[in-house]
């Protein structure tokens, strides 16, 4: 048995290479496991050219890798010779090959290899400065357990270093809290800060106007990690009602009222790196509102994005600005929003209308 393909030491789940085996024997027993969980167990027979090809491994393993973000992927190939004599089938094991790699969940196609990308990048599609503001929550995720540090810059030209708090992860990846409020200093105005973890670097630039935001959306990004999107533009709600009526006796009554509350959000003006990153929100299959009660984040209702206008161009006088619509994921849209500080129905933490 000759295996004509191989695995690198680390792969993204979206780019697992196909496995090709050349054999002169009857069949190959293929067993695929992800994090020691068997996901495939089949006998494959060679084609006319004496080859066994295992394709679409990405579709097969992605859902399993997503559970833990990082998992060992193992493909075991057992070459077997099947003979028959006197009506009795005999199976002989001829050759055995095992291929292993560390699989990292990723729904995007990344041109850099997984090992190179994870060594130099945080687990986000944002490839540039991130705009933020005081009062916002910000998290970063990365493969590995290296200690991170933050270099904060202030408007008076001074700098200070901080160690961000690790708030999640395991032996394979880390999640750190890099909210701007963590890096303020008495008597100074925070202007920007850079986060370092190994060779990774992410810059955050503060909007000193501290704009009002609505809505705040917590979503699962292309690496299976949660990120937060803050929308700065107008936020509207448009409830629609569908009435089903019938006569009960001599009176007509609505026996069923179906309500659909459609919210429309505006991202506000974005930089080009932030615009590219915002598309990750639109393609996410897990989105929920993020509310703030007494300054503490509280995950809210799950929502589904139903319409997006995300067009932009390369004209020098154009800045990207997206609008999109979303609805509650639940069937019952008759939701009472408890009064909180912030714009009407935005459930955020600002004091604009207090």
C-alpha positions, 0 to 999 in steps of 0.5 A: 500500500502506498499513500500518495498524500500526507497531512501537515502538522496542523490543518484548518477543518475547511482545508483538510487535504484528500487522502489517496492510496494505491493498493494491489490488494482487495480493499482498504479499511478506513477509520477516521476519528476526531478527538478519539471519537469515531466519525467514519468506519468503512471498507473502500475498494480500489477503482480500476487504477488501483486507487482509493481516494477519500475526498470531502474530509472537510465536510466530514470532520468540521462539525466534530472539530467545531465542538472543541475548536481544536482536535486531533484528526486521525486517519487509519488505513488498514490494507486487507487481502480477502480470499475465499476457499471452500466457501469460507472467506479469509481476511488477511491484514497486509499493511497499516498506515496512520495519519494524524494532524491537529485540526483547527476549526475554520469555516473560511478558506485561508491561503496561509497554512493553518500553522502559519496563520495561527502562529501569527494571527488571532482567531478572527478575520479582522486584518487591520485596526479594530475601532472600539470605545470605552464601555465596550467589551472586547475579546481575542482568541488564539491557538496556544497558551502564551501569556499576552500583554497590552501596550496602551497609548494615551493622548499625552504621549505616555504608554503603559503595559498591562496583562489582560485577563484570561477568561476562557480556553483550555490547553489548546487555545486561549481567550483574553479580555481586552476591553478598553476599560481595563487599560485606562489610567487615572488622569489620562485619556486612552487613545489606542492599545496593542495586544500581543500574544507570541508573534500575534498583534492586534491594534485597537483604536478608540473613538473618543466620542464614545458613540451610542450603539444599537444593537450589540450582537454576539456572534460565532465567527468563522473560527468558532469563537464568539465576537461582538459587533457594535452598530452605530447607525439608526436602529428601527423596528417594524412589527407586522401582523397577520390576522386570521379571523372567523365569525363566532356566533354573530361576532367576528373575532381574530382567532390567531394573530401572527406577529413578526418583529423585524429590526433594521440596523445600520453599522455606521461608517466602517473602515475597509478592514472592519467592513470585511470583518463585518461580513463574518457577522452576516454569514454566522449561523449563531447570532444573539443580542447582547444586553447590558444590565447594571453595566454587566453583559447579559446574552439576550434573544437569539436572532436570525439575519434576514436581509443584508445590504453590504455593498461597497466600492474602491472609490476614494470618497466612499466609506463602507456602511452596511444595513441589515435586518434581523428577527427573533429566532423564536416563534413568539415575537411578543417580547417585553423589553424591560426598561434599561438605559439607552436608546429605545429598544436597544438594551445597551448601556449608554446614558444618552436618553437618561 
